[in-house]
Amino acid sequence: MAGRGDPPEGTPEGLPGGGEDEYRSVVFDESFVRAARLQEFSAQERMGDHARAVRSLPVWGRRSGSKQVLLLVLLVAMAFGMAIYLGVRHPYPAPQFKQAEPLHITMIPLAPQGPVPGGAPTELYAHSPAAQFRIGASGITLPGARRTENFSEDQVMTALTTAKDYLVESSLDPDVLTGGAVRPVRMLLDPDQLEQFDRSMASPAGDGRHAATGWLVRFDPSKVALADPKIRVQGTLHVAEAGPDALEVTSDHTFAYALRPVGVSGPQASEASLFTVRRELHFRFDRDDLRQHRAELLVSYVQAGPQSCSADASGALRPLLAGQRASADGPAGTDPYAKGRATAALCGALAPGAQPLP
């Protein structure tokens, strides 16, 4: 049986073996004929007057595939262009990533007007303004959390609990108080403030930026120790919006520590005294801080006594213990001609009523 491309009588004899290949280029199959732009009319169609021998076929059928591809490419290009336009003309403002501000520290020693009272810790607390204070973290109470214009109730509560955690770790942890640990406090700080914090711990200075005691409560373990681990605490926490992307928490707490001397023998070795620290801290939380359970500490205002006005309390607080008096030399002088950051020597008088009654 002859193939589709062979003549009806078969391949003529005498042709060379390559004849089939020679004429294959001029043999048209049905698909080629159907795709032709010109098509011959039938005999009946040619009988009409002025009838043409052939008719033109529409080219759409042959070119529909390429047009569909072109249309698809145009649609993709339009969608891509629209995406770029919306990206450039986004209706919402781009988030502003602000670096955390450095901590500002104010440290005020409070000098007693007489000898520091001493006694047993329970008696000292009972006869002092701290008698009604709660013990430890229970004294740092949280206010009710309510949603704000831009923050949910859960986010407000997260800011408050993070501020409380910072106060607990920096004011109540025995390892932090004795200078043996800083990591519990460091972990709660925004990464932008870690360099300032590390410098304050390594090289404390009373320059308003790098006092270790601005970040945490610390005593010199070679001189004092806790006479009672039950530290008394009282204070408040307040939260407010600081714009559409930040919350601020202000804490104001007073901590009363019962301390005893280290390396002292005799009757004074067992006698304790109270040391009071009032810390007013200003925290700020952006949305990343809330997600990461960390804080930016912006302001640290500390009053601590009994201390001598001349004591350098940037690295550790310098309590006056039972029976001791403040030195009479007063605060160190301030030189207005000195170059560099301006500093001022601040000191306050510890009111008699702030100490235990005899």
C-alpha positions as CSV (number, residue, x, y, z in Angstrom):
1,M,0.0,0.0,0.0
2,A,1.4,3.4,-1.0
3,G,2.3,5.8,1.8
4,R,0.6,9.1,2.3
5,G,3.2,11.0,0.3
6,D,3.5,8.5,-2.6
7,P,1.7,8.7,-6.0
8,P,-1.3,6.4,-6.4
9,E,0.6,4.1,-8.8
10,G,3.6,4.0,-6.4
11,T,7.1,5.2,-6.9
12,P,8.1,5.3,-10.6
13,E,10.7,2.8,-11.6
14,G,14.1,3.8,-12.6
15,L,14.3,6.6,-10.1
16,P,17.3,6.8,-7.9
17,G,17.0,5.4,-4.4
18,G,16.8,8.9,-3.1
19,G,13.8,9.8,-5.2
20,E,11.5,9.7,-2.3
21,D,13.5,12.3,-0.4
22,E,13.8,14.3,-3.6
23,Y,10.1,14.9,-4.0
24,R,9.1,14.9,-0.4
25,S,9.5,18.7,-0.2
26,V,6.7,19.2,-2.8
27,V,4.2,16.7,-1.5
28,F,1.6,18.4,0.7
29,D,-0.3,16.6,3.5
30,E,-3.8,17.5,4.6
31,S,-2.7,19.8,7.5
32,F,-0.6,21.9,5.0
33,V,-3.6,22.2,2.6
34,R,-6.0,23.2,5.4
35,A,-3.6,25.8,6.5
36,A,-3.2,27.4,3.1
37,R,-4.5,31.0,2.8
38,L,-6.0,30.3,-0.7
39,Q,-8.5,27.6,-1.2
40,E,-10.2,26.6,-4.5
41,F,-14.0,26.9,-4.8
42,S,-16.0,23.8,-5.6
43,A,-17.4,23.3,-9.2
44,Q,-20.8,24.4,-8.1
45,E,-19.4,27.6,-6.5
46,R,-17.5,28.4,-9.7
47,M,-20.7,28.2,-11.8
48,G,-22.0,31.5,-10.5
49,D,-21.4,34.8,-12.3
50,H,-18.2,36.6,-11.6
51,A,-17.2,33.8,-9.4
52,R,-13.5,33.7,-8.5
53,A,-11.5,30.5,-8.8
54,V,-10.2,30.7,-5.3
55,R,-11.1,32.3,-1.9
56,S,-9.0,33.6,0.9
57,L,-9.2,32.0,4.2
58,P,-9.0,34.0,7.5
59,V,-5.6,34.0,9.0
60,W,-6.9,34.0,12.6
61,G,-7.1,30.3,12.8
62,R,-3.4,30.0,11.9
63,R,-2.3,32.9,14.0
64,S,-4.5,32.5,17.0
65,G,-1.9,30.6,19.0
66,S,0.7,33.4,18.6
67,K,-1.9,36.1,19.4
68,Q,-2.9,34.3,22.6
69,V,0.8,34.1,23.6
70,L,1.2,37.8,22.9
71,L,-1.9,38.6,24.9
72,L,-0.7,36.6,27.8
73,V,2.7,38.4,27.7
74,L,0.9,41.8,27.7
75,L,-1.2,40.8,30.7
76,V,1.8,39.7,32.6
77,A,3.6,42.9,31.8
78,M,0.7,45.0,32.9
79,A,0.4,43.1,36.2
80,F,4.1,43.5,36.8
81,G,3.9,47.2,36.0
82,M,1.0,47.6,38.4
83,A,2.8,45.9,41.2
84,I,5.8,48.2,40.7
85,Y,3.5,51.2,40.7
86,L,1.7,50.2,43.9
87,G,5.1,49.5,45.5
88,V,6.3,53.0,44.8
89,R,3.0,54.7,45.6
90,H,2.2,52.6,48.7
91,P,-0.7,54.2,50.5
92,Y,0.8,53.4,53.9
93,P,3.9,55.1,55.3
94,A,7.0,52.9,55.5
95,P,7.9,51.9,59.0
96,Q,10.5,54.1,60.6
97,F,13.4,52.2,62.3
98,K,14.8,54.4,65.0
99,Q,17.9,53.6,66.9
100,A,17.5,53.5,70.7
101,E,18.6,56.6,72.5
102,P,21.5,56.5,75.1
103,L,20.5,56.3,78.7
104,H,20.6,59.5,80.7
105,I,21.6,59.0,84.4
106,T,21.2,61.3,87.4
107,M,22.7,60.0,90.7
108,I,22.0,61.9,93.9
109,P,23.6,60.6,97.2
110,L,21.7,61.4,100.3
111,A,23.9,62.3,103.3
112,P,22.6,61.7,106.8
113,Q,22.6,64.5,109.3
114,G,23.7,62.3,112.2
115,P,25.0,58.8,112.9
116,V,23.3,56.0,111.0
117,P,20.9,54.0,113.3
118,G,21.7,50.3,113.7
119,G,20.0,47.2,115.0
120,A,18.3,43.9,114.0
121,P,16.8,44.0,110.5
122,T,13.2,43.3,111.7
123,E,13.4,46.1,114.2
124,L,14.8,48.5,111.7
125,Y,12.1,47.8,109.2
126,A,9.4,48.0,111.8
127,H,10.5,51.5,112.9
128,S,11.0,52.9,109.4
129,P,8.8,54.2,106.7
130,A,9.3,50.8,105.0
131,A,7.3,49.0,107.6
132,Q,4.3,48.7,105.3
133,F,6.2,47.9,102.2
134,R,5.8,44.5,100.6
135,I,8.6,42.1,100.3
136,G,10.5,41.5,97.0
137,A,8.8,41.3,93.7
138,S,5.3,41.4,95.3
139,G,6.0,45.1,96.0
140,I,6.2,45.9,92.2
141,T,2.5,45.7,91.4
142,L,1.1,46.1,87.9
143,P,-1.8,48.5,87.0
144,G,-4.7,47.3,84.9
145,A,-3.7,47.1,81.3
146,R,-6.1,48.7,78.8
147,R,-5.7,49.0,75.0
148,T,-4.6,52.3,73.6
149,E,-5.3,53.9,70.2
150,N,-2.4,51.9,68.5
151,F,-1.6,49.1,70.9
152,S,-3.7,46.1,72.1
153,E,-4.3,45.2,75.7
154,D,-1.8,42.3,75.4
155,Q,0.9,44.6,74.1
156,V,0.4,47.1,77.0
157,M,0.6,44.2,79.5
158,T,3.8,43.0,77.8
159,A,5.4,46.5,78.3
160,L,4.4,46.5,81.9
161,T,5.6,43.0,82.7
162,T,8.9,43.6,80.9
163,A,9.5,46.8,83.0
164,K,8.7,44.8,86.1
165,D,11.1,42.1,85.1
166,Y,13.8,44.7,84.6
167,L,13.2,46.1,88.1
168,V,13.3,42.7,89.7
169,E,16.5,41.7,88.0
170,S,18.3,45.0,88.5
171,S,17.1,45.8,92.1
172,L,16.3,42.5,93.8
173,D,18.6,39.7,92.4
174,P,21.2,38.9,95.1
175,D,23.8,38.1,92.4
176,V,23.3,41.4,90.7
177,L,23.3,43.3,94.0
178,T,26.7,42.0,95.0
179,G,28.3,42.7,91.6
180,G,28.6,39.1,90.6
181,A,26.2,39.1,87.7
182,V,25.0,41.5,84.9
183,R,23.6,39.1,82.3
184,P,20.0,39.0,83.8
185,V,19.8,42.7,83.3
186,R,21.6,42.8,80.0
187,M,19.3,40.3,78.4
188,L,16.3,42.7,78.9
189,L,17.9,45.7,77.1
190,D,17.5,46.8,73.5
191,P,20.6,45.7,71.4
192,D,21.3,49.3,70.6
193,Q,22.1,50.1,74.2
194,L,24.3,47.1,74.9
195,E,27.5,48.9,74.0
196,Q,26.7,51.7,76.5
197,F,25.8,49.1,79.1
198,D,28.9,47.1,78.7
199,R,31.1,50.1,79.0
200,S,29.3,51.2,82.1
201,M,30.0,47.8,83.7
202,A,33.6,47.7,82.6
203,S,34.6,51.3,83.2
204,P,31.9,53.1,85.2
205,A,32.1,56.9,85.3
206,G,30.0,59.7,86.8
207,D,29.5,61.4,83.4
208,G,25.7,61.0,83.2
209,R,26.1,58.1,80.7
210,H,28.2,55.4,82.2
211,A,27.4,54.9,85.8
212,A,26.8,51.2,86.5
213,T,24.5,52.2,89.3
214,G,22.3,54.0,86.8
215,W,21.5,50.6,85.2
216,L,21.2,48.5,88.4
217,V,21.6,48.5,92.1
218,R,25.1,47.3,93.1
219,F,27.1,47.2,96.4
220,D,30.8,46.4,96.9
221,P,30.8,42.8,98.3
222,S,34.1,43.4,100.0
223,K,32.5,46.0,102.2
224,V,28.8,45.2,102.7
225,A,26.4,42.2,102.5
226,L,22.7,41.7,102.8
227,A,21.7,41.3,106.4
228,D,18.2,40.3,105.3
229,P,17.3,38.9,101.9
230,K,13.7,40.1,102.2
231,I,14.1,43.5,100.5
232,R,11.2,45.9,101.0
233,V,9.6,47.6,98.0
234,Q,6.9,50.0,97.2
235,G,6.1,52.0,94.0
236,T,4.1,52.6,90.9
237,L,4.1,51.8,87.2
238,H,2.5,54.0,84.6
239,V,2.1,53.3,80.9
240,A,1.2,55.7,78.0
241,E,1.6,55.9,74.2
242,A,4.6,57.8,72.9
243,G,3.3,57.9,69.3
244,P,1.8,55.3,67.0
245,D,4.8,53.0,67.2
246,A,6.0,53.2,70.8
247,L,4.8,52.8,74.4
248,E,6.5,54.4,77.4
249,V,6.5,53.0,80.9
250,T,7.5,55.1,83.9
251,S,8.4,53.4,87.1
252,D,8.9,55.0,90.5
253,H,9.9,52.6,93.3
254,T,11.6,52.8,96.7
255,F,13.8,49.9,97.8
256,A,14.9,49.4,101.4
257,Y,17.9,47.1,102.0
258,A,19.1,45.8,105.4
259,L,22.9,45.8,105.2
260,R,25.7,44.7,107.5
261,P,29.5,45.3,107.3
262,V,31.9,42.8,105.9
263,G,35.4,42.2,107.4
264,V,34.5,44.0,110.7
265,S,34.8,42.3,114.1
266,G,33.2,43.3,117.4
267,P,29.7,44.5,118.2
268,Q,29.3,46.3,115.0
269,A,29.7,43.2,112.9
270,S,26.2,41.9,113.7
271,E,24.5,45.3,113.6
272,A,22.5,46.1,110.5
273,S,21.4,49.4,109.0
274,L,18.9,50.3,106.4
275,F,19.9,51.7,103.0
276,T,17.2,53.3,100.8
277,V,17.3,53.6,97.0
278,R,14.6,55.4,95.1
279,R,14.7,54.6,91.4
280,E,12.7,56.5,88.8
281,L,13.1,54.8,85.4
282,H,11.7,55.7,82.0
283,F,11.3,52.8,79.5
284,R,10.3,52.9,75.9
285,F,9.1,50.0,73.9
286,D,8.8,49.9,70.1
287,R,7.0,47.0,68.4
288,D,10.2,44.9,68.1
289,D,10.9,45.4,71.8
290,L,7.5,44.1,72.7
291,R,8.0,41.0,70.5
292,Q,11.4,40.3,71.9
293,H,10.6,41.1,75.6
294,R,13.2,43.8,75.9
295,A,13.2,47.5,76.8
296,E,15.0,50.8,76.0
297,L,16.0,52.5,79.2
298,L,15.9,56.2,78.5
299,V,16.2,57.9,81.9
300,S,17.5,56.7,85.3
301,Y,17.0,59.1,88.2
302,V,18.4,57.6,91.5
303,Q,18.5,58.9,95.0
304,A,20.3,56.7,97.5
305,G,21.4,57.0,101.1
306,P,22.8,57.2,103.7
307,Q,25.9,58.0,101.7
308,S,28.6,60.7,101.9
309,C,28.3,63.4,99.2
310,S,31.9,62.9,98.2
311,A,31.5,59.2,97.7
312,D,32.0,58.0,94.1
313,A,28.9,55.8,93.6
314,S,29.3,55.3,89.8
315,G,30.6,51.8,90.1
316,A,28.9,50.7,93.3
317,L,26.8,52.4,95.9
318,R,28.7,53.4,99.1
319,P,26.4,53.0,102.1
320,L,27.2,54.4,105.4
321,L,26.6,51.6,107.9
322,A,25.4,51.6,111.5
323,G,27.1,54.2,113.7
324,Q,28.9,56.0,110.8
325,R,28.5,59.6,109.8
326,A,28.8,61.5,106.6
327,S,32.1,63.2,105.9
328,A,32.0,67.0,106.2
329,D,33.8,67.7,103.0
330,G,30.6,67.8,100.9
331,P,30.4,67.0,97.3
332,A,33.4,67.1,95.0
333,G,34.0,70.5,93.3
334,T,32.8,71.2,89.8
335,D,35.3,73.0,87.5
336,P,33.5,75.3,85.0
337,Y,36.8,75.7,83.0
338,A,37.2,72.0,82.5
339,K,36.8,70.7,78.9
340,G,34.7,67.8,77.9
341,R,31.2,66.8,79.0
342,A,29.8,69.2,81.7
343,T,29.1,67.5,85.0
344,A,27.6,68.8,88.2
345,A,28.1,67.4,91.7
346,L,24.7,66.7,93.1
347,C,23.9,65.8,96.7
348,G,20.9,65.8,99.0
349,A,20.3,65.7,102.7
350,L,18.7,62.6,104.0
351,A,15.7,63.6,106.1
352,P,15.7,62.3,109.7
353,G,12.2,60.8,109.2
354,A,13.6,58.6,106.3
355,Q,15.7,56.6,108.7
356,P,14.6,54.2,111.5
357,L,13.6,55.8,114.7
358,P,16.0,55.0,117.6
